[in-house]
């Protein structure tokens, strides 16, 4: 992994993690202040609002990032694409805001919260992070996300004080999102020129539409669980348990999917230059990296969930423990589908396969939710999500196996699996030996990480040895430069 790629990965990982950690860091406090009912109400209403956010941007962000990556060396073409795609997004977002307002903001039990969440839907119109990502600039979107959300976290601790403050919590969540998106617009004039711009939205509609359906389907079944839990489960608290377990999984998931956003830009740029060899190297690197970090995260989360969830969220959320364990394999499975989808299918413009795979997953998710949620509540929703993600992965692997050579990647994961299983055994053992909550968790995390890395180094995994060599060479060069 090159120094530049590692830097971009860390920037994008920071962006992805903070998007999840912003509400996650406050979870122990908010869980105790709002309770399972308050968390369930926010989870239910926000899942609906998030559906409109995703509807407003589906297909546009991926298309914009990929197209800008193709054209980033050509100023006038880049400017034409930016303003055309942005106008499409503004129009699309405005329609979504209007529909959301008419359906949810004019009355009902949660109308005030929906009015607050309308801000998040509106903020989608000003999100131009796709442009910076297409240009290979991952630092600026990271900063514009982290700074406002950090302020929002402070406001949560200052103003969310009791069970009646769910609306205030929603405000502290959505206002930083709007602020961050507005900050992104400040540097746009340094990248594009409005002179001689030709806005031609029509030619972008078809390719955006080709990406629109799969993105909507993906996001539909990722938020469908919480909506159906709120509607079909015996208690709204089931949605609260599911929400907290999903937050935990999402934090770990960001490590396995962040590289795909960077590689979409790099693979698209390489293909625009006709460099298939570089694209193949990117695919190999991505799958090795995915195996290296994916397996220990799956086993690690399953190992610490029993002690971590009640310690972090409170005893009231003990029912989220089995949910986190059931969903832990999603960390690796979604990493696989992101790698295949964003680094192979989309850059190669195999939209039908991409759409077909996620559509199969959505159908499986919907059918299993209808069957399992009324019977098993949040556990049924977790099983449905896991089966849906497995379906997507199997379909994508089947249609890309001739070019991506999965047998090679599967063989390379044996060392990671062995090290992860040993790490899991150590984590569980420490959990039963140490009594103190925070000391136990610190020991599990520290010893687990060290054990895994030591085992991988002892087994002399080629990917890790090459990564260590690159890192050491970079440190030596920095020291020589400073001297």
C-alpha positions in Angstrom: 0.0 0.0 0.0 1.6 3.3 -1.1 2.0 6.3 1.1 -0.5 8.3 -0.9 -3.1 5.5 -0.8 -2.6 5.0 2.9 -3.1 8.8 3.5 -6.3 8.9 1.4 -7.5 5.8 3.3 -6.9 7.4 6.7 -8.7 10.6 5.6 -11.7 8.8 4.2 -11.8 6.4 7.2 -11.8 9.4 9.5 -14.7 10.9 7.5 -16.6 7.6 7.6 -15.9 6.9 11.2 -16.9 10.3 12.4 -20.2 10.1 10.6 -21.0 7.1 12.8 -19.1 8.0 15.9 -20.8 11.4 16.2 -24.0 9.8 17.5 -22.1 6.7 18.8 -19.8 8.6 21.2 -22.9 10.1 22.8 -24.7 6.8 22.9 -24.0 5.9 26.6 -25.2 9.3 27.7 -28.2 9.6 25.3 -29.3 6.0 26.0 -29.6 6.8 29.7 -31.2 10.2 29.2 -33.7 9.4 26.5 -34.2 5.8 27.3 -35.1 3.0 25.0 -38.4 4.6 24.0 -36.7 8.0 23.1 -34.0 6.2 21.2 -36.7 4.1 19.4 -38.7 7.2 18.4 -35.6 8.8 16.9 -34.5 5.6 15.2 -37.9 5.2 13.6 -38.3 8.8 12.4 -34.7 9.1 11.4 -34.9 5.9 9.3 -37.7 7.5 7.3 -35.8 10.8 6.9 -32.7 8.9 5.9 -34.7 7.1 3.2 -35.5 10.5 1.7 -31.9 11.6 2.0 -30.7 8.6 0.1 -33.5 9.0 -2.4 -32.3 12.5 -3.0 -28.7 11.5 -3.7 -29.0 8.0 -4.9 -26.9 7.4 -8.0 -25.8 11.0 -8.2 -22.9 10.8 -5.8 -21.5 7.6 -7.3 -21.9 8.9 -10.8 -20.4 12.3 -10.0 -17.4 10.8 -8.3 -16.7 8.3 -11.1 -17.2 10.9 -13.9 -15.1 13.6 -12.2 -12.3 11.0 -11.7 -12.4 10.3 -15.5 -12.2 14.1 -16.3 -10.2 15.6 -13.5 -7.3 16.6 -15.8 -9.7 18.6 -18.1 -10.9 21.8 -16.5 -13.7 22.8 -18.9 -15.2 19.3 -19.1 -14.9 18.9 -15.3 -16.7 22.3 -14.8 -19.5 21.3 -17.2 -20.0 18.0 -15.4 -19.9 19.5 -12.0 -22.6 22.2 -12.6 -24.8 19.9 -14.6 -24.7 17.1 -12.0 -25.1 19.5 -9.1 -28.2 21.1 -10.7 -29.7 17.6 -11.1 -29.0 17.0 -7.4 -30.5 20.3 -6.3 -33.7 19.6 -8.3 -34.0 16.1 -7.1 -33.4 17.1 -3.4 -36.0 19.9 -3.6 -38.7 17.4 -4.8 -37.8 15.0 -2.0 -38.0 17.8 0.6 -41.5 18.8 -0.7 -42.8 15.2 -0.6 -41.2 14.6 2.9 -42.9 17.8 4.2 -46.3 16.9 2.8 -46.3 13.3 4.1 -44.8 13.7 7.6 -44.4 17.3 8.8 -47.9 18.6 8.8 -49.4 16.4 11.6 -49.1 13.2 13.6 -47.4 12.0 16.7 -43.9 12.8 15.6 -44.4 15.8 13.3 -42.1 18.1 15.2 -39.2 15.6 15.0 -40.0 15.2 11.3 -39.8 19.0 10.8 -36.3 19.0 12.4 -35.2 16.0 10.2 -36.4 17.9 7.1 -33.1 19.9 7.6 -31.1 16.8 6.9 -33.1 16.1 3.7 -32.5 19.7 2.6 -28.8 19.5 3.3 -28.5 16.8 0.6 -28.8 19.5 -2.0 -25.6 21.2 -0.8 -23.5 18.0 -0.5 -20.8 18.2 -3.1 -18.4 15.8 -1.4 -18.6 13.6 -4.5 -16.7 16.2 -6.5 -13.8 16.3 -4.0 -13.6 12.5 -3.9 -13.6 12.4 -7.7 -10.7 14.8 -7.6 -8.9 12.6 -5.1 -9.2 15.2 -2.3 -10.4 13.3 0.7 -9.0 15.7 3.3 -11.4 18.6 2.8 -14.7 16.5 3.1 -13.2 14.9 6.3 -12.5 18.3 7.9 -15.9 19.7 6.9 -17.6 16.7 8.4 -15.6 16.4 11.7 -15.6 20.1 12.8 -19.4 20.7 12.8 -20.2 17.3 14.2 -17.7 17.7 17.0 -19.6 20.9 18.0 -22.9 19.0 17.7 -21.6 16.4 20.2 -20.8 19.2 22.7 -24.3 20.6 22.3 -25.8 17.2 23.0 -24.1 17.0 26.3 -25.1 20.6 27.1 -28.8 20.6 26.0 -30.1 17.0 26.0 -31.0 16.6 29.7 -34.1 14.4 30.0 -36.6 12.1 28.3 -38.4 15.1 26.7 -35.4 16.3 24.7 -35.6 14.0 21.7 -36.3 17.0 19.5 -33.2 18.8 20.8 -31.2 15.6 20.2 -32.5 15.6 16.6 -31.5 19.2 16.1 -28.0 18.6 17.4 -27.7 15.7 14.9 -28.9 17.4 11.7 -27.7 21.0 12.0 -24.0 20.0 11.9 -24.7 18.0 8.7 -26.1 21.1 7.0 -23.2 23.2 8.2 -20.6 20.8 7.0 -22.2 20.6 3.5 -22.3 24.4 3.2 -18.6 24.6 4.2 -17.8 22.3 1.3 -19.0 24.9 -1.2 -16.4 27.5 -0.2 -13.4 25.9 -2.1 -15.4 24.9 -5.2 -14.4 28.0 -7.2 -10.7 27.0 -6.9 -11.5 23.8 -8.8 -14.0 24.8 -11.5 -14.7 27.8 -13.6 -18.1 29.2 -14.4 -16.9 30.9 -17.5 -18.0 29.2 -20.7 -19.8 26.5 -18.8 -22.4 24.5 -20.7 -24.9 23.0 -18.5 -26.3 19.9 -20.2 -28.3 17.8 -17.7 -30.0 15.6 -20.2 -26.9 13.5 -21.1 -26.3 12.7 -17.5 -29.9 11.5 -16.7 -29.5 8.0 -18.2 -26.2 7.0 -16.5 -27.4 8.5 -13.2 -30.7 6.5 -13.6 -28.6 3.3 -14.1 -27.0 3.9 -10.7 -30.2 5.3 -9.1 -32.1 2.0 -8.8 -29.3 -0.1 -7.2 -28.5 2.6 -4.7 -32.1 3.1 -3.8 -32.5 -0.7 -3.4 -29.3 -0.9 -1.2 -30.4 1.9 1.1 -34.0 0.7 1.1 -33.2 -2.6 2.7 -30.6 -1.1 5.1 -33.2 1.2 6.6 -36.2 -1.1 6.0 -35.4 -3.1 9.1 -36.0 -0.2 11.5 -39.1 1.0 9.7 -40.6 -2.5 9.8 -39.5 -3.0 13.4 -41.4 0.1 14.4 -44.5 -1.1 12.5 -44.5 -4.8 13.1 -42.7 -5.5 16.4 -44.6 -5.7 19.7 -42.6 -2.8 21.2 -41.0 0.3 19.8 -38.1 -0.5 22.1 -37.2 -3.3 19.7 -36.2 -0.6 17.2 -34.0 1.0 19.9 -32.2 -2.3 20.6 -31.6 -2.8 16.9 -30.4 0.8 16.5 -27.7 0.5 19.2 -26.5 -2.9 17.9 -26.4 -1.5 14.3 -24.4 1.5 15.5 -21.8 -0.8 17.0 -21.5 -2.8 13.8 -21.4 0.3 11.6 -18.3 1.7 13.4 -16.3 -1.5 12.7 -17.8 -1.7 9.2 -16.3 1.6 8.2 -12.8 0.1 8.3 -13.7 -2.5 5.7 -15.6 -0.2 3.2 -13.6 3.1 3.4 -11.0 1.8 0.9 -13.7 1.2 -1.7 -14.5 4.9 -2.0 -10.9 5.7 -2.7 -10.4 2.8 -5.1 -13.5 3.8 -7.1 -11.7 7.0 -8.0 -8.3 5.3 -8.6 -9.7 2.4 -10.7 -11.9 4.8 -12.7 -9.0 7.1 -13.4 -6.8 4.1 -14.4 -9.4 2.7 -16.7 -9.9 6.2 -18.3 -6.2 5.9 -19.3 -6.6 2.4 -20.5 -4.4 1.0 -17.7 -6.0 -2.4 -16.9 -2.9 -3.7 -15.1 -3.1 -0.9 -12.5 -6.8 -1.7 -12.0 -6.0 -5.3 -11.4 -3.3 -4.4 -8.8 -5.9 -2.2 -7.0 -8.3 -5.2 -6.9 -5.7 -7.5 -5.4 -4.6 -5.0 -2.8 -8.2 -4.3 -1.8 -9.1 -8.0 -1.2 -5.9 -8.7 0.7 -6.5 -5.6 2.9 -10.2 -6.6 3.4 -9.2 -10.1 4.7 -6.4 -8.6 6.9 -8.8 -6.3 8.8 -12.2 -7.9 8.2 -11.8 -11.3 9.9 -10.4 -9.9 13.2 -13.1 -7.3 13.4 -15.9 -10.0 12.9 -14.4 -12.3 15.6 -13.4 -9.3 17.8 -16.9 -7.8 17.9 -18.5 -11.2 18.5 -16.1 -11.7 21.4 -16.5 -8.4 23.2 -20.2 -7.8 22.6 -21.4 -9.6 25.8 -19.4 -7.2 28.0 -19.2 -4.1 25.8 -22.9 -3.5 25.1 -24.2 -3.2 28.7 -21.1 -1.3 29.7 -21.4 1.2 26.9 -25.1 1.6 26.4 -26.4 0.7 29.8 -28.1 -2.4 31.4 -31.3 -1.5 29.7 -29.8 -2.4 26.3 -28.7 -6.0 27.2 -31.1 -7.3 24.6 -28.8 -5.7 22.0 -26.0 -8.2 22.8 -27.2 -11.1 20.6 -28.1 -8.6 17.9 -24.5 -7.4 17.7 -23.2 -10.9 17.6 -25.6 -12.0 14.8 -24.8 -9.0 12.7 -21.0 -9.1 13.2 -20.3 -11.1 9.9 -21.8 -8.2 8.0 -18.6 -6.3 8.6 -16.8 -8.7 6.3 -19.7 -9.5 3.9 -20.5 -5.8 3.1 -16.7 -5.2 2.7 -16.7 -7.9 0.0 -19.8 -6.5 -1.8 -18.4 -2.9 -1.6 -15.1 -4.1 -3.1 -16.7 -6.0 -6.0 -19.4 -3.4 -6.6 -17.4 -0.1 -6.3 -14.1 -1.3 -7.6 -15.1 -3.7 -10.3 -18.8 -3.6 -11.4 -19.3 0.2 -11.4 -15.9 1.3 -12.9 -16.4 -1.5 -15.6 -20.0 -0.2 -16.1 -21.6 -3.6 -15.3 -24.7 -1.9 -14.0 -27.1 -4.7 -14.6 -25.1 -7.2 -12.5 -24.8 -4.6 -9.7 -28.5 -3.8 -9.8 -29.5 -7.5 -10.0 -27.4 -8.4 -7.0 -28.8 -5.8 -4.7 -32.3 -6.4 -5.9 -32.0 -10.0 -4.9 -30.8 -8.9 -1.5 -33.7 -6.5 -1.1 -36.3 -9.2 -1.9 -34.7 -11.6 0.6 -34.6 -8.9 3.2 -38.3 -7.9 2.7 -39.6 -11.4 2.7 -37.6 -12.5 5.8 -38.5 -9.3 7.7 -42.2 -10.0 7.1 -41.8 -13.5 8.4 -39.3 -13.1 11.2 -40.0 -9.7 12.8 -43.5 -10.5 14.0 -42.1 -13.8 15.5 -38.7 -12.7 16.9 -38.6 -8.9 16.8 -35.1 -7.4 16.5 -33.4 -10.8 16.3 -35.5 -11.6 13.2 -34.5 -8.3 11.6 -30.8 -9.1 12.2 -31.2 -12.6 10.6 -33.0 -11.0 7.6 -30.2 -8.4 7.1 -27.5 -11.0 7.4 -29.2 -13.3 4.8 -29.8 -10.3 2.5 -26.1 -9.3 2.5 -25.0 -12.9 1.9 -27.3 -13.0 -1.1 -25.8 -9.9 -2.6 -22.3 -11.2 -2.0 -23.1 -14.6 -3.6 -24.6 -13.1 -6.7 -21.7 -10.6 -7.2 -19.1 -13.3 -6.7 -20.9 -15.6 -9.2 -20.9 -13.0 -12.0 -17.3 -11.7 -11.4 -15.5 -14.9 -10.6 -14.0 -15.2 -14.1 -12.0 -12.0 -13.7 -11.4 -11.5 -10.0 -10.1 -15.1 -9.2 -11.7 -15.5 -5.8 -9.9 -18.9 -5.1 -6.6 -17.0 -4.9 -8.1 -14.5 -2.4 -9.7 -17.2 -0.4 -6.4 -19.0 0.1 -4.7 -15.8 1.2 -7.2 -15.5 4.1 -6.3 -18.7 6.0 -3.7 -17.0 8.1 -6.1 -14.2 9.0 -8.8 -16.7 10.1 -6.4 -18.8 12.2 -5.1 -15.6 14.0 -8.6 -14.3 14.5 -9.9 -17.5 16.1 -7.0 -17.5 18.5 -7.6 -13.9 19.3 -11.3 -14.6 20.0 -10.4 -17.4 22.4 -8.1 -14.9 24.3 -10.8 -12.2 24.4 -13.4 -14.5 25.8 -11.0 -15.9 28.4 -10.0 -12.4 29.6 -13.7 -11.5 29.8 -14.3 -14.3 32.3 -11.1 -13.6 34.3 -11.2 -9.8 34.8 -14.1 -8.4 36.9 -13.8 -4.6 36.4 -15.8 -3.4 33.4 -13.5 -0.8 31.8 -10.3 -2.7 32.8 -11.7 -5.8 31.2 -12.6 -4.1 28.0 -9.2 -2.3 27.8 -7.5 -5.7 28.3 -9.6 -7.4 25.7 -9.0 -4.8 23.0 -5.3 -4.3 23.7 -4.4 -8.0 24.1 -6.6 -8.9 21.2 -5.0 -6.5 18.7 -1.5 -7.3 19.8 -2.1 -11.0 19.7 -3.5 -10.8 16.2 -0.7 -8.7 14.8 2.0 -10.8 16.4 0.5 -14.0 15.0 0.3 -12.5 11.5 3.9 -11.4 11.7 5.0 -14.9 13.0 3.2 -16.5 10.1 5.0 -14.0 7.7 2.0 -12.9 5.8 3.3 -11.3 2.6 0.8 -8.5 2.5 1.5 -7.4 6.1 5.3 -7.7 5.7 5.1 -5.5 2.6 2.9 -3.0 4.5 5.4 -2.9 7.4 8.3 -2.4 5.0 6.5 0.5 3.2 5.7 2.1 6.6 9.3 1.7 7.9 10.8 3.1 4.7 8.4 6.1 4.9 9.5 6.8 8.5 13.2 6.6 7.6 12.7 9.0 4.7 10.9 11.5 7.0 13.7 11.2 9.6 16.4 11.8 6.9 14.4 14.8 5.6 14.1 16.3 9.0 17.9 15.9 9.6 
